[in-house]
Amino acid sequence: MRTTFLTCIFASSLVLALNLKAEEISNSLGMKLVFISPGKFLMGSPECEPGREAQEVQHEVELTKGFYLGTHEVTVGQFKQFVADTKFQTDGERDGKGAYGINEAGKIEEMHAKFTWKGPGFEQTDEHPVVDVSWQDAKAFCAWLSQKEKKTYRLPTEAEWEHACRAGAKTAFAHSDDSEGLAENGNGADATARAKYPGWSIGIKGKDGYVFTAPVGQFKANAFGLYDMHGNVWEWCEDWYEPNSYPKEKQIDPTGPATGKAKVQRGGGWSSDSKRLRSAARVGRDQSAYRGCYLGLRVVLEKSPAEILKESGATQNISAGGRRGDEATIKLVEMVADGKFPGITDPADLWTEFNMHSNRHVLALTAYCNVATMYGASPIGLKPDFSQVTYGGGGKGPGIQSMEGITDEQRAILQKLAWDMVSKYPYAGIAKFEAPQPLKQGEKTAPVPAARATVVPEALKGWKATQDLPAETVVTDYNAYIEKLPKAERPGVSDVKYYVDDMGRSAVAVLVNVGGTQSTHLLIYDKQNKRTGLTKFSMGN
């Protein structure tokens, strides 16, 4: 008997929703970082925006990868830990030229050796943002933190920064178009500073309560949970700065010009006029020679290959086989990264131009997980014929790989990996329910032959039905699904099985026959959240 397996169709579409309940983590420095989901936004500013510069050409940007971004700007205390650990000297300390600072009269002086990150001319505690650091200094901090944490830290790209700053807003500031709202949302030039230094003339009419830098997190966070994106200190970005370099066309994961003479700064600082604090405002400064007492940094933490897989939405699937399959795929990524999977050395090779789930090895692994889940038996030793496998839309989607070409050695590893993941999760129970009526004779889609109607494996016979199963809700939902299909596409249903996993989630497995092709639909019921969803995979014999 030849058996063909078609893996679950798990979409890895981008997460475009806002971070309304963003994931927050902390590292060994006590630095908090919030996860910024992939998404699309309009970068730059509309021509009608007050304070706009011509270089802010508005264009669509799509970010395809999520990342963690510091909730706050890097603080003096965190930079102190870096210096203590490495004996690092900033560019200003090494070349003896110092940095920009402010004198007693409130004037920002030219660079001088007396001004450094340790003393910019005004009082700073460990909770204030570090200033007077060059782009090179900022990169050195990221390199040290990466080594310390065994993860990849860097500065944000300019596009990542603006996406995070806007937090879904299309207005001049994340809170609104009203610059006076900065009194509660950001630290810039204001009446507080003018009261101390009457010679200052710029800034909003309101008072934000700070003349110089404020301890991080003193103002309202934006919708992504980020503080001080407007003002306090300018923030270095990864990109080279080139005036008037924005294209009009849509950009995907842009990283700026290939070369340049200056690096991008964003966000504005405590001494900046409101137009400089807009989400779209940008300037460029020399990467080593420029060290401002209103200039600091915020860090990005990149996701590992395994975390990127989770981010894709794959782990949101709540079917038993799907959830195990995603865990197995994460393990596969780690095996490749560690050089323990034959024939593949780079985790990036597990992605196609379409998505990860169209890679042949991932498809096969998930198919094995589904078989193990449905039948409660190990797939080890199976020799499926993948030559006729199709994947969503008849296998004609972009980047879909044939599962032919998987070696015997690779197949054995994938099968063991699938069983290792699936077998460690015992199920709460299984029950059978009355299925929707099969189609009548004469309709275009015939019911499944009686000989193939029973697919309950021996390993599951005798199991007791779990109590408190939401059977009526699930079966009703499935009937409603069938009723919405055109008659010619309605499946003939021969058997319905109910699965409940160890996390209180459950799935109805329904063996059906559509157009002569046997397939299994999984109707998912999330008991905790009262939600349903539908996915399917096919098994022909």
Residue pairs with C-beta under 8 A, 6 or more apart in sequence:
1 541
2 385
2 541
3 382
3 384
3 385
3 539
3 540
3 541
4 384
4 385
4 386
4 388
4 389
4 538
4 539
4 540
4 541
5 367
5 368
5 370
5 371
5 384
5 386
5 389
5 537
5 538
5 539
6 367
6 389
6 390
6 391
6 519
6 537
6 538
6 539
7 325
7 357
7 363
7 364
7 366
7 367
7 370
7 391
7 537
8 317
8 319
8 321
8 322
8 325
8 366
8 370
8 522
8 535
8 536
8 537
9 391
9 392
9 535
9 536
9 537
10 313
10 314
10 317
10 322
10 326
10 357
10 366
10 535
11 313
12 312
12 313
12 314
12 355
12 356
12 357
13 313
14 38
14 39
14 40
14 62
14 64
15 37
15 38
15 39
15 66
15 311
15 313
16 37
16 38
16 39
16 40
17 37
17 39
18 37
18 167
18 168
18 223
18 224
19 34
19 35
19 36
19 37
19 167
19 223
19 224
19 225
20 223
22 34
22 35
22 36
22 37
22 224
22 225
23 34
23 35
24 32
24 33
24 34
24 35
24 71
24 225
25 32
25 33
25 35
25 68
26 32
26 33
27 33
27 145
27 149
27 301
28 148
28 149
29 78
29 81
29 145
30 78
31 70
31 71
31 72
31 74
31 78
31 299
32 70
32 71
32 72
33 68
33 69
33 70
33 71
33 299
33 301
34 68
34 69
34 71
34 224
34 225
34 226
35 66
35 67
35 68
36 66
36 67
36 68
36 69
36 160
36 163
36 164
36 224
37 66
37 311
38 62
38 63
38 64
38 65
38 66
38 311
39 62
39 63
39 163
40 60
40 61
40 62
40 63
41 60
41 61
41 162
41 163
41 166
41 168
42 58
42 59
42 60
42 61
42 170
43 58
43 59
43 60
43 61
43 159
43 162
43 163
43 246
43 251
43 280
44 56
44 57
44 58
44 59
44 246
44 280
45 52
45 56
45 58
45 172
45 278
45 279
45 280
46 52
46 58
49 56
49 172
49 177
49 278
49 280
50 172
50 177
50 179
50 275
51 172
51 274
51 275
51 276
51 278
51 281
52 278
52 280
53 281
54 244
55 243
55 244
55 245
55 246
55 282
56 246
56 280
56 281
56 282
57 244
57 246
57 247
57 248
59 246
59 247
59 248
59 249
59 250
59 251
60 250
60 251
61 159
61 162
61 163
61 250
61 251
61 252
61 254
62 250
62 251
62 252
62 253
63 159
63 160
63 163
63 253
64 252
64 253
65 253
65 303
65 308
65 311
66 303
66 308
66 311
67 156
67 160
67 300
67 301
67 302
67 303
68 300
68 301
68 302
68 303
69 156
69 160
69 164
69 224
69 226
69 298
69 299
69 300
69 301
70 298
70 299
70 300
71 217
71 221
71 225
71 226
71 227
72 129
72 216
72 217
72 227
72 228
72 298
73 129
73 130
73 216
73 228
73 232
73 233
73 235
73 296
73 297
73 298
74 129
74 130
74 141
74 296
74 297
74 298
74 299
75 126
75 127
75 128
75 129
75 130
75 216
76 117
76 124
76 125
76 126
76 127
76 128
76 129
76 130
77 125
77 126
77 127
78 130
79 117
79 130
79 133
79 141
80 126
82 88
82 140
82 141
82 144
82 145
85 144
85 148
86 144
88 137
88 140
88 144
90 99
90 116
90 117
90 132
90 133
90 134
90 137
90 291
91 134
91 136
91 137
91 288
91 289
91 291
92 98
92 99
92 111
92 113
92 115
92 116
92 117
92 132
92 134
92 291
93 116
96 113
97 111
97 112
97 113
98 111
98 112
98 113
98 114
98 115
98 116
98 132
98 291
99 111
99 112
99 115
99 116
99 117
99 120
99 131
99 132
99 291
99 292
99 293
100 108
100 109
100 110
100 111
100 115
100 120
100 132
100 291
100 292
100 293
100 294
101 108
101 109
101 112
101 114
101 115
101 119
101 120
101 121
101 132
101 293
102 108
102 109
102 120
102 121
102 122
102 212
102 293
103 109
103 121
105 197
105 199
106 193
106 196
106 197
106 199
106 200
107 199
108 271
108 293
108 294
109 115
109 121
111 291
115 121
115 132
115 293
116 132
117 130
117 131
117 132
117 133
117 137
120 131
120 132
120 293
121 293
122 211
122 212
122 213
122 293
123 212
124 130
124 131
124 213
125 215
127 215
127 216
128 213
128 214
128 215
128 216
129 213
129 216
129 228
129 232
129 233
129 296
130 296
130 297
131 213
131 233
131 292
131 293
131 294
131 295
131 296
132 291
132 292
132 293
132 295
133 141
133 291
133 295
133 296
133 297
134 286
134 287
134 288
134 289
134 290
134 291
135 155
135 236
135 263
135 285
135 287
135 288
135 290
136 287
136 288
137 291
138 155
138 236
138 297
139 154
139 155
141 297
141 299
142 153
142 154
142 155
142 299
143 153
145 153
145 299
146 152
146 153
146 154
151 301
151 302
151 304
152 301
152 302
153 299
153 300
153 301
153 302
154 238
154 299
154 300
154 302
155 236
155 237
155 238
155 297
155 298
155 299
155 300
156 164
156 235
156 237
156 238
156 298
156 299
156 300
157 237
157 238
157 239
157 254
157 255
157 256
158 237
158 238
158 239
158 254
158 256
158 264
158 266
158 282
159 251
159 253
159 254
159 255
160 300
161 235
161 237
161 266
161 267
161 298
162 266
162 279
162 280
164 224
164 226
164 229
165 174
165 222
165 226
165 229
165 230
165 266
165 267
165 279
166 174
166 279
167 174
167 222
167 223
167 224
167 226
168 223
168 224
169 175
169 222
169 223
169 279
171 177
171 279
172 179
172 278
172 279
172 280
173 179
173 181
173 182
173 185
173 186
173 230
173 277
173 278
173 279
174 185
174 222
174 223
174 229
174 230
174 279
175 181
175 184
175 185
175 220
175 222
179 204
179 274
179 275
179 277
180 204
180 205
180 206
182 188
182 190
182 204
182 206
182 208
182 230
182 231
182 274
182 277
183 190
183 204
183 206
183 207
183 208
184 208
184 219
184 220
185 219
185 220
185 222
185 230
186 208
186 219
186 228
186 229
186 230
186 231
186 232
186 268
186 277
187 208
187 210
187 213
187 214
187 218
187 219
187 228
187 231
187 232
187 270
188 203
188 204
188 208
188 230
188 231
188 268
188 269
188 270
188 271
188 272
188 273
188 274
188 276
188 277
189 200
189 202
189 203
189 204
189 270
189 271
189 272
189 273
189 274
190 203
190 204
190 205
190 206
190 207
190 208
191 203
191 204
191 205
191 206
191 207
192 207
192 208
192 209
192 210
192 211
193 200
193 203
193 211
193 270
193 271
194 200
194 201
194 203
195 207
196 211
197 211
202 273
203 273
203 274
204 274
208 214
208 219
208 231
209 218
210 218
210 270
211 270
212 270
213 232
213 233
213 270
213 294
214 228
214 232
214 270
216 227
216 228
216 232
217 227
217 228
218 227
218 228
219 227
219 228
219 231
219 232
220 227
221 227
222 229
228 267
229 267
229 279
230 267
230 268
230 277
230 279
231 267
231 268
231 269
231 270
231 272
231 277
232 267
232 269
232 270
232 296
233 267
233 269
233 270
233 294
233 295
233 296
234 265
234 266
234 267
234 268
234 269
234 272
234 283
234 292
234 294
234 295
234 296
235 265
235 266
235 267
235 295
235 296
235 297
235 298
236 263
236 264
236 265
236 295
236 296
236 297
237 263
237 264
237 265
237 266
238 255
238 256
238 263
238 264
239 255
239 256
239 257
239 263
239 264
240 256
240 257
240 258
240 259
240 260
240 261
240 262
240 263
240 264
240 284
241 256
241 257
241 260
241 262
241 263
241 264
241 265
241 282
241 283
241 284
241 285
242 256
242 257
242 260
242 284
243 284
245 256
245 257
256 264
260 284
261 286
262 284
262 285
262 286
262 287
262 290
263 284
263 285
263 286
263 287
264 282
264 283
264 284
265 282
265 283
265 284
265 285
265 295
266 281
266 282
267 277
267 281
268 276
268 277
268 278
268 281
269 276
269 292
269 294
269 295
270 294
271 294
272 294
275 281
276 283
285 292
285 295
303 311
305 333
305 334
305 337
305 347
305 348
306 330
306 333
306 334
309 315
309 326
309 329
309 330
309 333
309 356
310 326
310 330
312 355
312 356
314 322
314 326
314 329
314 356
314 357
315 323
315 326
317 323
317 326
317 524
317 535
318 505
318 507
318 524
318 526
318 533
319 373
319 507
319 522
319 524
319 535
320 373
320 425
320 427
320 499
320 501
320 505
320 507
321 366
321 369
321 370
321 372
321 373
321 374
321 422
321 522
322 366
322 369
322 370
322 522
322 535
323 501
324 369
324 372
324 373
324 418
324 421
324 422
324 425
325 365
325 366
325 369
325 370
325 418
325 421
327 421
328 365
328 366
328 369
328 417
328 418
328 420
328 421
328 422
329 356
329 362
329 365
329 366
331 417
331 421
332 341
332 350
332 361
332 362
332 365
332 414
332 417
333 347
333 350
335 341
335 413
335 417
336 344
336 345
336 346
336 347
336 349
336 350
337 347
339 345
341 410
341 413
342 407
342 409
342 410
342 413
343 407
343 409
343 410
344 350
344 361
349 359
350 356
350 359
350 361
350 362
351 359
352 358
352 359
352 399
352 400
352 401
353 398
353 399
354 397
354 398
354 399
354 400
355 399
356 362
357 363
357 366
358 391
358 397
358 399
358 400
358 401
359 401
360 401
360 402
360 403
360 404
360 405
360 406
361 406
361 410
361 414
363 389
363 391
363 401
363 403
364 386
364 403
364 406
364 411
364 414
365 414
365 417
365 418
367 384
367 403
367 537
368 379
368 382
368 414
368 415
368 417
368 418
368 419
369 418
369 421
369 422
370 537
371 377
371 379
371 382
371 418
372 378
372 379
372 418
372 419
372 422
372 423
373 422
373 499
374 509
374 520
375 457
375 459
376 427
376 457
376 459
376 460
377 457
377 459
378 415
378 419
378 423
379 415
379 418
379 419
380 412
380 415
380 416
380 419
381 415
382 415
383 411
386 402
386 403
386 404
386 406
387 402
387 404
389 395
389 402
389 403
391 397
391 400
392 400
395 402
406 414
425 501
425 502
426 502
427 499
427 500
427 501
427 502
428 466
428 500
428 501
428 502
429 463
429 464
429 465
429 466
429 469
429 500
430 460
430 463
430 465
430 466
430 497
430 498
430 499
430 500
431 465
431 466
431 469
431 471
431 497
431 498
432 456
432 495
432 496
432 497
432 498
433 471
433 475
433 496
433 498
433 508
434 475
434 496
435 493
435 494
435 495
435 496
435 510
436 475
436 478
436 479
436 482
436 493
437 493
438 447
438 448
438 492
438 493
438 494
439 445
439 446
439 447
439 487
439 490
439 491
439 492
443 487
443 488
443 490
444 487
444 488
444 515
445 488
445 489
445 490
445 491
445 492
445 513
445 514
445 515
445 516
446 492
446 513
446 516
447 492
447 493
447 494
447 513
448 492
448 493
448 494
448 511
448 512
448 513
448 518
450 494
452 494
452 518
452 541
453 494
453 495
453 511
454 494
454 495
455 495
455 511
456 495
456 497
465 498
466 500
469 498
469 500
469 506
470 506
470 525
470 527
471 498
473 525
473 532
474 498
474 506
474 508
474 523
474 525
474 532
475 496
475 508
477 523
477 525
477 532
478 496
478 508
478 510
478 521
478 523
481 523
481 534
482 490
482 491
482 493
485 491
489 514
489 515
491 510
491 512
491 513
491 514
491 519
491 521
492 512
492 513
493 510
493 511
493 512
494 511
494 512
494 513
495 510
495 511
496 508
496 509
496 510
496 511
497 508
497 509
497 510
498 506
498 507
498 508
498 509
499 506
499 507
499 508
499 509
500 506
501 507
504 527
504 528
505 524
505 525
505 526
505 527
505 528
506 524
506 525
506 527
507 522
507 523
507 524
507 525
508 522
508 523
508 525
509 520
509 521
509 522
510 520
510 521
510 522
510 523
511 518
511 520
512 518
512 519
512 520
512 521
513 519
517 538
517 540
518 538
518 539
518 540
518 541
519 536
519 537
519 538
519 539
519 540
520 536
520 537
520 538
520 539
521 534
521 535
521 536
522 534
522 535
522 536
522 537
523 532
523 533
523 534
524 532
524 533
524 534
524 535
525 531
525 532
526 532
526 533
